[in-house]
Amino acid sequence: MEPNRLAQYGTIDRNAIAERLDDIADTEVTILGFRVAEGDFGEYAFVDVTDENGEKHTVMTGASFVLDALKDAQAKKAFPLNARFTKKGRTWVFE
């Protein structure tokens, strides 16, 4: 009997390609939810969104302002919600 394979385990969909905020910049999206992971440089989030065409995306970000707003929205049970991400200098801002 062969041993189990690591590929049999995990809770995150590894078939979904995680994009960057740059990939959806200046586009109106609906945020469906997110999950937080721990990385070498602190927390980051996988954010599940749909774009203006109804296409689903998983976006990865470690931007502290974004993480803070996502956690606040989750605590207030605000999902789904709309957003538009833009870059101001080196900082991500959203409306």
Backbone as XML, in Angstrom:
<?xml version="1.0"?>
<chain id="A" units="angstrom">
  <residue number="1" name="MET">
    <atom name="N" x="0.847" y="-1.178" z="0.000"/>
    <atom name="CA" x="0.000" y="0.000" z="0.000"/>
    <atom name="C" x="0.897" y="1.247" z="0.000"/>
  </residue>
  <residue number="2" name="GLU">
    <atom name="N" x="0.575" y="2.167" z="-0.897"/>
    <atom name="CA" x="1.371" y="3.388" z="-0.986"/>
    <atom name="C" x="0.978" y="4.349" z="0.135"/>
  </residue>
  <residue number="3" name="PRO">
    <atom name="N" x="1.943" y="5.155" z="0.611"/>
    <atom name="CA" x="1.610" y="6.146" z="1.644"/>
    <atom name="C" x="0.758" y="7.275" z="1.054"/>
  </residue>
  <residue number="4" name="ASN">
    <atom name="N" x="0.027" y="7.948" z="1.920"/>
    <atom name="CA" x="-0.759" y="9.103" z="1.492"/>
    <atom name="C" x="0.157" y="10.163" z="0.907"/>
  </residue>
  <residue number="5" name="ARG">
    <atom name="N" x="-0.404" y="11.021" z="0.074"/>
    <atom name="CA" x="0.341" y="12.107" z="-0.542"/>
    <atom name="C" x="-0.115" y="13.427" z="0.066"/>
  </residue>
  <residue number="6" name="LEU">
    <atom name="N" x="0.815" y="14.367" z="0.194"/>
    <atom name="CA" x="0.506" y="15.679" z="0.745"/>
    <atom name="C" x="-0.604" y="16.360" z="-0.063"/>
  </residue>
  <residue number="7" name="ALA">
    <atom name="N" x="-0.648" y="16.106" z="-1.358"/>
    <atom name="CA" x="-1.653" y="16.728" z="-2.237"/>
    <atom name="C" x="-3.083" y="16.359" z="-1.847"/>
  </residue>
  <residue number="8" name="GLN">
    <atom name="N" x="-3.263" y="15.351" z="-1.005"/>
    <atom name="CA" x="-4.597" y="14.958" z="-0.565"/>
    <atom name="C" x="-5.128" y="15.866" z="0.535"/>
  </residue>
  <residue number="9" name="TYR">
    <atom name="N" x="-4.289" y="16.737" z="1.078"/>
    <atom name="CA" x="-4.646" y="17.517" z="2.260"/>
    <atom name="C" x="-4.632" y="19.007" z="1.968"/>
  </residue>
  <residue number="10" name="GLY">
    <atom name="N" x="-5.289" y="19.752" z="2.838"/>
    <atom name="CA" x="-5.329" y="21.202" z="2.734"/>
    <atom name="C" x="-6.758" y="21.683" z="2.595"/>
  </residue>
  <residue number="11" name="THR">
    <atom name="N" x="-6.982" y="22.927" z="2.959"/>
    <atom name="CA" x="-8.330" y="23.481" z="2.915"/>
    <atom name="C" x="-8.467" y="24.594" z="1.888"/>
  </residue>
  <residue number="12" name="ILE">
    <atom name="N" x="-7.356" y="25.077" z="1.319"/>
    <atom name="CA" x="-7.386" y="26.154" z="0.338"/>
    <atom name="C" x="-7.366" y="25.531" z="-1.054"/>
  </residue>
  <residue number="13" name="ASP">
    <atom name="N" x="-8.187" y="26.037" z="-1.949"/>
    <atom name="CA" x="-8.248" y="25.536" z="-3.319"/>
    <atom name="C" x="-6.955" y="25.901" z="-4.043"/>
  </residue>
  <residue number="14" name="ARG">
    <atom name="N" x="-6.078" y="24.920" z="-4.227"/>
    <atom name="CA" x="-4.793" y="25.169" z="-4.887"/>
    <atom name="C" x="-4.931" y="25.289" z="-6.394"/>
  </residue>
  <residue number="15" name="ASN">
    <atom name="N" x="-6.094" y="24.974" z="-6.936"/>
    <atom name="CA" x="-6.307" y="25.137" z="-8.368"/>
    <atom name="C" x="-6.632" y="26.583" z="-8.728"/>
  </residue>
  <residue number="16" name="ALA">
    <atom name="N" x="-7.053" y="27.350" z="-7.742"/>
    <atom name="CA" x="-7.335" y="28.763" z="-7.976"/>
    <atom name="C" x="-6.018" y="29.523" z="-7.971"/>
  </residue>
  <residue number="17" name="ILE">
    <atom name="N" x="-5.789" y="30.280" z="-9.005"/>
    <atom name="CA" x="-4.549" y="31.043" z="-9.086"/>
    <atom name="C" x="-4.749" y="32.340" z="-8.321"/>
  </residue>
  <residue number="18" name="ALA">
    <atom name="N" x="-3.879" y="32.593" z="-7.346"/>
    <atom name="CA" x="-3.981" y="33.818" z="-6.570"/>
    <atom name="C" x="-3.368" y="34.960" z="-7.383"/>
  </residue>
  <residue number="19" name="GLU">
    <atom name="N" x="-4.152" y="35.976" z="-7.583"/>
    <atom name="CA" x="-3.700" y="37.149" z="-8.311"/>
    <atom name="C" x="-3.247" y="38.209" z="-7.311"/>
  </residue>
  <residue number="20" name="ARG">
    <atom name="N" x="-2.722" y="39.294" z="-7.826"/>
    <atom name="CA" x="-2.311" y="40.413" z="-6.974"/>
    <atom name="C" x="-3.331" y="41.533" z="-7.104"/>
  </residue>
  <residue number="21" name="LEU">
    <atom name="N" x="-3.332" y="42.446" z="-6.147"/>
    <atom name="CA" x="-4.245" y="43.591" z="-6.239"/>
    <atom name="C" x="-4.021" y="44.354" z="-7.543"/>
  </residue>
  <residue number="22" name="ASP">
    <atom name="N" x="-2.779" y="44.374" z="-8.026"/>
    <atom name="CA" x="-2.490" y="45.039" z="-9.307"/>
    <atom name="C" x="-3.387" y="44.508" z="-10.429"/>
  </residue>
  <residue number="23" name="ASP">
    <atom name="N" x="-3.717" y="43.217" z="-10.362"/>
    <atom name="CA" x="-4.499" y="42.586" z="-11.425"/>
    <atom name="C" x="-5.953" y="43.046" z="-11.461"/>
  </residue>
  <residue number="24" name="ILE">
    <atom name="N" x="-6.446" y="43.601" z="-10.355"/>
    <atom name="CA" x="-7.837" y="44.083" z="-10.333"/>
    <atom name="C" x="-7.904" y="45.579" z="-10.018"/>
  </residue>
  <residue number="25" name="ALA">
    <atom name="N" x="-6.766" y="46.264" z="-10.106"/>
    <atom name="CA" x="-6.726" y="47.696" z="-9.788"/>
    <atom name="C" x="-7.695" y="48.471" z="-10.666"/>
  </residue>
  <residue number="26" name="ASP">
    <atom name="N" x="-8.332" y="49.453" z="-10.081"/>
    <atom name="CA" x="-9.251" y="50.351" z="-10.778"/>
    <atom name="C" x="-10.449" y="49.637" z="-11.394"/>
  </residue>
  <residue number="27" name="THR">
    <atom name="N" x="-10.806" y="48.493" z="-10.839"/>
    <atom name="CA" x="-11.962" y="47.723" z="-11.292"/>
    <atom name="C" x="-12.920" y="47.574" z="-10.121"/>
  </residue>
  <residue number="28" name="GLU">
    <atom name="N" x="-14.196" y="47.780" z="-10.368"/>
    <atom name="CA" x="-15.201" y="47.575" z="-9.321"/>
    <atom name="C" x="-15.345" y="46.073" z="-9.083"/>
  </residue>
  <residue number="29" name="VAL">
    <atom name="N" x="-15.178" y="45.643" z="-7.843"/>
    <atom name="CA" x="-15.304" y="44.226" z="-7.498"/>
    <atom name="C" x="-16.260" y="44.061" z="-6.329"/>
  </residue>
  <residue number="30" name="THR">
    <atom name="N" x="-16.798" y="42.869" z="-6.203"/>
    <atom name="CA" x="-17.589" y="42.497" z="-5.039"/>
    <atom name="C" x="-16.762" y="41.514" z="-4.234"/>
  </residue>
  <residue number="31" name="ILE">
    <atom name="N" x="-16.502" y="41.862" z="-2.981"/>
    <atom name="CA" x="-15.723" y="40.991" z="-2.100"/>
    <atom name="C" x="-16.691" y="40.019" z="-1.443"/>
  </residue>
  <residue number="32" name="LEU">
    <atom name="N" x="-16.430" y="38.735" z="-1.661"/>
    <atom name="CA" x="-17.298" y="37.685" z="-1.127"/>
    <atom name="C" x="-16.839" y="37.204" z="0.238"/>
  </residue>
  <residue number="33" name="GLY">
    <atom name="N" x="-15.545" y="37.278" z="0.495"/>
    <atom name="CA" x="-14.967" y="36.829" z="1.748"/>
    <atom name="C" x="-13.464" y="36.741" z="1.614"/>
  </residue>
  <residue number="34" name="PHE">
    <atom name="N" x="-12.804" y="36.305" z="2.674"/>
    <atom name="CA" x="-11.347" y="36.196" z="2.654"/>
    <atom name="C" x="-10.897" y="35.224" z="3.732"/>
  </residue>
  <residue number="35" name="ARG">
    <atom name="N" x="-9.646" y="34.809" z="3.631"/>
    <atom name="CA" x="-9.021" y="34.008" z="4.678"/>
    <atom name="C" x="-7.599" y="34.516" z="4.873"/>
  </residue>
  <residue number="36" name="VAL">
    <atom name="N" x="-7.126" y="34.472" z="6.091"/>
    <atom name="CA" x="-5.811" y="35.016" z="6.452"/>
    <atom name="C" x="-4.817" y="33.876" z="6.600"/>
  </residue>
  <residue number="37" name="ALA">
    <atom name="N" x="-3.604" y="34.118" z="6.155"/>
    <atom name="CA" x="-2.503" y="33.179" z="6.322"/>
    <atom name="C" x="-1.319" y="33.946" z="6.897"/>
  </residue>
  <residue number="38" name="GLU">
    <atom name="N" x="-0.392" y="33.216" z="7.443"/>
    <atom name="CA" x="0.812" y="33.812" z="8.026"/>
    <atom name="C" x="1.970" y="33.578" z="7.071"/>
  </residue>
  <residue number="39" name="GLY">
    <atom name="N" x="2.719" y="34.634" z="6.756"/>
    <atom name="CA" x="3.861" y="34.530" z="5.849"/>
    <atom name="C" x="5.133" y="34.996" z="6.525"/>
  </residue>
  <residue number="40" name="ASP">
    <atom name="N" x="6.213" y="35.013" z="5.781"/>
    <atom name="CA" x="7.509" y="35.433" z="6.314"/>
    <atom name="C" x="7.502" y="36.882" z="6.776"/>
  </residue>
  <residue number="41" name="PHE">
    <atom name="N" x="6.632" y="37.704" z="6.179"/>
    <atom name="CA" x="6.594" y="39.122" z="6.503"/>
    <atom name="C" x="5.310" y="39.517" z="7.219"/>
  </residue>
  <residue number="42" name="GLY">
    <atom name="N" x="4.646" y="38.561" z="7.845"/>
    <atom name="CA" x="3.418" y="38.843" z="8.572"/>
    <atom name="C" x="2.204" y="38.252" z="7.891"/>
  </residue>
  <residue number="43" name="GLU">
    <atom name="N" x="1.047" y="38.765" z="8.274"/>
    <atom name="CA" x="-0.214" y="38.242" z="7.741"/>
    <atom name="C" x="-0.444" y="38.697" z="6.307"/>
  </residue>
  <residue number="44" name="TYR">
    <atom name="N" x="-1.143" y="37.854" z="5.573"/>
    <atom name="CA" x="-1.635" y="38.236" z="4.262"/>
    <atom name="C" x="-2.984" y="37.570" z="4.069"/>
  </residue>
  <residue number="45" name="ALA">
    <atom name="N" x="-3.718" y="38.037" z="3.089"/>
    <atom name="CA" x="-5.073" y="37.526" z="2.881"/>
    <atom name="C" x="-5.261" y="37.036" z="1.459"/>
  </residue>
  <residue number="46" name="PHE">
    <atom name="N" x="-6.059" y="35.981" z="1.336"/>
    <atom name="CA" x="-6.598" y="35.534" z="0.055"/>
    <atom name="C" x="-8.020" y="36.072" z="0.023"/>
  </residue>
  <residue number="47" name="VAL">
    <atom name="N" x="-8.304" y="36.968" z="-0.911"/>
    <atom name="CA" x="-9.588" y="37.640" z="-0.971"/>
    <atom name="C" x="-10.360" y="37.110" z="-2.180"/>
  </residue>
  <residue number="48" name="ASP">
    <atom name="N" x="-11.550" y="36.596" z="-1.934"/>
    <atom name="CA" x="-12.396" y="36.080" z="-3.010"/>
    <atom name="C" x="-13.302" y="37.196" z="-3.510"/>
  </residue>
  <residue number="49" name="VAL">
    <atom name="N" x="-13.183" y="37.515" z="-4.807"/>
    <atom name="CA" x="-13.957" y="38.606" z="-5.398"/>
    <atom name="C" x="-14.576" y="38.163" z="-6.724"/>
  </residue>
  <residue number="50" name="THR">
    <atom name="N" x="-15.591" y="38.902" z="-7.142"/>
    <atom name="CA" x="-16.083" y="38.802" z="-8.509"/>
    <atom name="C" x="-15.911" y="40.182" z="-9.137"/>
  </residue>
  <residue number="51" name="ASP">
    <atom name="N" x="-15.565" y="40.205" z="-10.422"/>
    <atom name="CA" x="-15.365" y="41.482" z="-11.103"/>
    <atom name="C" x="-16.659" y="41.951" z="-11.764"/>
  </residue>
  <residue number="52" name="GLU">
    <atom name="N" x="-16.553" y="43.037" z="-12.514"/>
    <atom name="CA" x="-17.726" y="43.641" z="-13.156"/>
    <atom name="C" x="-18.404" y="42.698" z="-14.142"/>
  </residue>
  <residue number="53" name="ASN">
    <atom name="N" x="-17.652" y="41.710" z="-14.653"/>
    <atom name="CA" x="-18.195" y="40.746" z="-15.617"/>
    <atom name="C" x="-18.700" y="39.474" z="-14.942"/>
  </residue>
  <residue number="54" name="GLY">
    <atom name="N" x="-18.663" y="39.437" z="-13.608"/>
    <atom name="CA" x="-19.108" y="38.270" z="-12.876"/>
    <atom name="C" x="-18.063" y="37.170" z="-12.757"/>
  </residue>
  <residue number="55" name="GLU">
    <atom name="N" x="-16.827" y="37.430" z="-13.230"/>
    <atom name="CA" x="-15.761" y="36.436" z="-13.139"/>
    <atom name="C" x="-15.185" y="36.427" z="-11.723"/>
  </residue>
  <residue number="56" name="LYS">
    <atom name="N" x="-14.930" y="35.210" z="-11.220"/>
    <atom name="CA" x="-14.379" y="35.068" z="-9.876"/>
    <atom name="C" x="-12.855" y="35.137" z="-9.910"/>
  </residue>
  <residue number="57" name="HIS">
    <atom name="N" x="-12.305" y="35.779" z="-8.880"/>
    <atom name="CA" x="-10.855" y="35.906" z="-8.729"/>
    <atom name="C" x="-10.513" y="35.656" z="-7.267"/>
  </residue>
  <residue number="58" name="THR">
    <atom name="N" x="-9.329" y="35.133" z="-7.042"/>
    <atom name="CA" x="-8.769" y="35.072" z="-5.701"/>
    <atom name="C" x="-7.533" y="35.960" z="-5.715"/>
  </residue>
  <residue number="59" name="VAL">
    <atom name="N" x="-7.569" y="37.004" z="-4.903"/>
    <atom name="CA" x="-6.516" y="38.003" z="-4.891"/>
    <atom name="C" x="-5.754" y="37.899" z="-3.573"/>
  </residue>
  <residue number="60" name="MET">
    <atom name="N" x="-4.438" y="37.950" z="-3.663"/>
    <atom name="CA" x="-3.610" y="37.858" z="-2.468"/>
    <atom name="C" x="-3.028" y="39.237" z="-2.157"/>
  </residue>
  <residue number="61" name="THR">
    <atom name="N" x="-3.081" y="39.637" z="-0.874"/>
    <atom name="CA" x="-2.502" y="40.911" z="-0.468"/>
    <atom name="C" x="-2.031" y="40.859" z="0.981"/>
  </residue>
  <residue number="62" name="GLY">
    <atom name="N" x="-0.979" y="41.599" z="1.239"/>
    <atom name="CA" x="-0.493" y="41.777" z="2.599"/>
    <atom name="C" x="-0.624" y="43.229" z="3.031"/>
  </residue>
  <residue number="63" name="ALA">
    <atom name="N" x="-1.320" y="44.034" z="2.234"/>
    <atom name="CA" x="-1.477" y="45.460" z="2.534"/>
    <atom name="C" x="-2.223" y="45.635" z="3.854"/>
  </residue>
  <residue number="64" name="SER">
    <atom name="N" x="-1.572" y="46.316" z="4.794"/>
    <atom name="CA" x="-2.118" y="46.415" z="6.154"/>
    <atom name="C" x="-3.464" y="47.135" z="6.203"/>
  </residue>
  <residue number="65" name="PHE">
    <atom name="N" x="-3.646" y="48.201" z="5.402"/>
    <atom name="CA" x="-4.933" y="48.906" z="5.394"/>
    <atom name="C" x="-6.047" y="47.996" z="4.890"/>
  </residue>
  <residue number="66" name="VAL">
    <atom name="N" x="-5.735" y="47.198" z="3.880"/>
    <atom name="CA" x="-6.726" y="46.280" z="3.321"/>
    <atom name="C" x="-7.075" y="45.200" z="4.335"/>
  </residue>
  <residue number="67" name="LEU">
    <atom name="N" x="-6.044" y="44.610" z="4.966"/>
    <atom name="CA" x="-6.285" y="43.578" z="5.972"/>
    <atom name="C" x="-7.134" y="44.109" z="7.118"/>
  </residue>
  <residue number="68" name="ASP">
    <atom name="N" x="-6.820" y="45.312" z="7.572"/>
    <atom name="CA" x="-7.566" y="45.911" z="8.678"/>
    <atom name="C" x="-9.040" y="46.086" z="8.301"/>
  </residue>
  <residue number="69" name="ALA">
    <atom name="N" x="-9.290" y="46.604" z="7.099"/>
    <atom name="CA" x="-10.674" y="46.827" z="6.666"/>
    <atom name="C" x="-11.415" y="45.501" z="6.478"/>
  </residue>
  <residue number="70" name="LEU">
    <atom name="N" x="-10.734" y="44.483" z="5.928"/>
    <atom name="CA" x="-11.364" y="43.173" z="5.749"/>
    <atom name="C" x="-11.762" y="42.565" z="7.087"/>
  </residue>
  <residue number="71" name="LYS">
    <atom name="N" x="-10.868" y="42.632" z="8.065"/>
    <atom name="CA" x="-11.160" y="42.070" z="9.386"/>
    <atom name="C" x="-12.306" y="42.825" z="10.059"/>
  </residue>
  <residue number="72" name="ASP">
    <atom name="N" x="-12.333" y="44.151" z="9.906"/>
    <atom name="CA" x="-13.408" y="44.954" z="10.484"/>
    <atom name="C" x="-14.742" y="44.606" z="9.830"/>
  </residue>
  <residue number="73" name="ALA">
    <atom name="N" x="-14.732" y="44.465" z="8.495"/>
    <atom name="CA" x="-15.962" y="44.105" z="7.778"/>
    <atom name="C" x="-16.441" y="42.711" z="8.186"/>
  </residue>
  <residue number="74" name="GLN">
    <atom name="N" x="-15.508" y="41.790" z="8.380"/>
    <atom name="CA" x="-15.878" y="40.436" z="8.794"/>
    <atom name="C" x="-16.494" y="40.445" z="10.192"/>
  </residue>
  <residue number="75" name="ALA">
    <atom name="N" x="-15.906" y="41.210" z="11.098"/>
    <atom name="CA" x="-16.433" y="41.295" z="12.457"/>
    <atom name="C" x="-17.843" y="41.873" z="12.470"/>
  </residue>
  <residue number="76" name="LYS">
    <atom name="N" x="-18.128" y="42.736" z="11.494"/>
    <atom name="CA" x="-19.446" y="43.369" z="11.411"/>
    <atom name="C" x="-20.376" y="42.642" z="10.436"/>
  </residue>
  <residue number="77" name="LYS">
    <atom name="N" x="-19.937" y="41.447" z="9.982"/>
    <atom name="CA" x="-20.733" y="40.613" z="9.079"/>
    <atom name="C" x="-21.225" y="41.407" z="7.854"/>
  </residue>
  <residue number="78" name="ALA">
    <atom name="N" x="-20.301" y="42.139" z="7.223"/>
    <atom name="CA" x="-20.646" y="43.047" z="6.129"/>
    <atom name="C" x="-20.536" y="42.430" z="4.734"/>
  </residue>
  <residue number="79" name="PHE">
    <atom name="N" x="-20.042" y="41.210" z="4.623"/>
    <atom name="CA" x="-19.868" y="40.608" z="3.293"/>
    <atom name="C" x="-21.183" y="40.085" z="2.751"/>
  </residue>
  <residue number="80" name="PRO">
    <atom name="N" x="-21.390" y="40.148" z="1.433"/>
    <atom name="CA" x="-20.507" y="40.711" z="0.408"/>
    <atom name="C" x="-20.559" y="42.242" z="0.419"/>
  </residue>
  <residue number="81" name="LEU">
    <atom name="N" x="-19.474" y="42.852" z="-0.076"/>
    <atom name="CA" x="-19.424" y="44.301" z="-0.195"/>
    <atom name="C" x="-18.623" y="44.688" z="-1.422"/>
  </residue>
  <residue number="82" name="ASN">
    <atom name="N" x="-18.830" y="45.897" z="-1.902"/>
    <atom name="CA" x="-18.166" y="46.372" z="-3.117"/>
    <atom name="C" x="-16.945" y="47.195" z="-2.780"/>
  </residue>
  <residue number="83" name="ALA">
    <atom name="N" x="-15.984" y="47.199" z="-3.704"/>
    <atom name="CA" x="-14.766" y="47.982" z="-3.505"/>
    <atom name="C" x="-14.095" y="48.241" z="-4.846"/>
  </residue>
  <residue number="84" name="ARG">
    <atom name="N" x="-13.261" y="49.255" z="-4.846"/>
    <atom name="CA" x="-12.384" y="49.555" z="-5.971"/>
    <atom name="C" x="-11.018" y="49.877" z="-5.350"/>
  </residue>
  <residue number="85" name="PHE">
    <atom name="N" x="-10.001" y="49.129" z="-5.748"/>
    <atom name="CA" x="-8.652" y="49.314" z="-5.218"/>
    <atom name="C" x="-7.815" y="50.136" z="-6.195"/>
  </residue>
  <residue number="86" name="THR">
    <atom name="N" x="-7.135" y="51.139" z="-5.675"/>
    <atom name="CA" x="-6.209" y="51.934" z="-6.479"/>
    <atom name="C" x="-4.925" y="52.111" z="-5.678"/>
  </residue>
  <residue number="87" name="LYS">
    <atom name="N" x="-3.854" y="52.389" z="-6.386"/>
    <atom name="CA" x="-2.569" y="52.558" z="-5.727"/>
    <atom name="C" x="-2.224" y="54.037" z="-5.690"/>
  </residue>
  <residue number="88" name="LYS">
    <atom name="N" x="-1.891" y="54.507" z="-4.494"/>
    <atom name="CA" x="-1.490" y="55.897" z="-4.296"/>
    <atom name="C" x="-0.059" y="55.852" z="-3.779"/>
  </residue>
  <residue number="89" name="GLY">
    <atom name="N" x="0.888" y="56.115" z="-4.677"/>
    <atom name="CA" x="2.293" y="55.923" z="-4.313"/>
    <atom name="C" x="2.552" y="54.440" z="-4.141"/>
  </residue>
  <residue number="90" name="ARG">
    <atom name="N" x="3.015" y="54.045" z="-2.956"/>
    <atom name="CA" x="3.249" y="52.636" z="-2.667"/>
    <atom name="C" x="2.144" y="52.020" z="-1.824"/>
  </residue>
  <residue number="91" name="THR">
    <atom name="N" x="1.092" y="52.806" z="-1.554"/>
    <atom name="CA" x="0.022" y="52.354" z="-0.661"/>
    <atom name="C" x="-1.241" y="52.065" z="-1.442"/>
  </residue>
  <residue number="92" name="TRP">
    <atom name="N" x="-1.893" y="50.957" z="-1.091"/>
    <atom name="CA" x="-3.185" y="50.622" z="-1.683"/>
    <atom name="C" x="-4.278" y="51.374" z="-0.939"/>
  </residue>
  <residue number="93" name="VAL">
    <atom name="N" x="-5.134" y="52.043" z="-1.684"/>
    <atom name="CA" x="-6.304" y="52.707" z="-1.103"/>
    <atom name="C" x="-7.534" y="52.090" z="-1.750"/>
  </residue>
  <residue number="94" name="PHE">
    <atom name="N" x="-8.669" y="52.252" z="-1.118"/>
    <atom name="CA" x="-9.883" y="51.648" z="-1.638"/>
    <atom name="C" x="-11.057" y="52.516" z="-1.302"/>
  </residue>
  <residue number="95" name="GLU">
    <atom name="N" x="-12.086" y="52.363" z="-2.115"/>
    <atom name="CA" x="-13.328" y="53.129" z="-1.900"/>
    <atom name="C" x="-14.500" y="52.194" z="-2.012"/>
  </residue>
</chain>
